């Protein structure tokens, strides 16, 4: 699902983006690196892409927030579920 909505400030954009039951991924398009870092820290999403979408290292952990998932797949966090209780 892709939502296109208007906003006046980056803070308002983050509030609108976080006001959803989902949180699998988010994308931020801007020419300011500091804004990308600030927004990525504020957004409640499993992954935040900067000036692109659906590009990531397949070995990095991936998962969502809220109704978009629980836990992480891939990377070391994805292996943790298989290692519990083996000690």
JODAJO-V76440 format. One record per backbone hydrogen bond with DSSP energy under -0.5 kcal/mol. NH is the residue of the N-H (numbers start at 1). CO is the residue of the C=O. If there is no record, write none. Layout:
((NH,CO) (NH,CO))
This chain:
((5,3) (13,9) (14,10) (15,11) (16,12) (17,13) (18,14) (19,15) (20,18) (26,47) (28,49) (30,28) (33,31) (36,32) (37,33) (38,34) (39,35) (40,36) (41,37) (42,38) (43,39) (45,43) (46,23) (47,24) (49,26) (51,28) (51,49) (60,57) (62,73) (65,23) (67,21) (68,65) (69,66) (73,62) (78,74) (79,75) (79,76) (80,76) (81,77) (82,79) (83,79) (83,80) (84,80) (86,83))
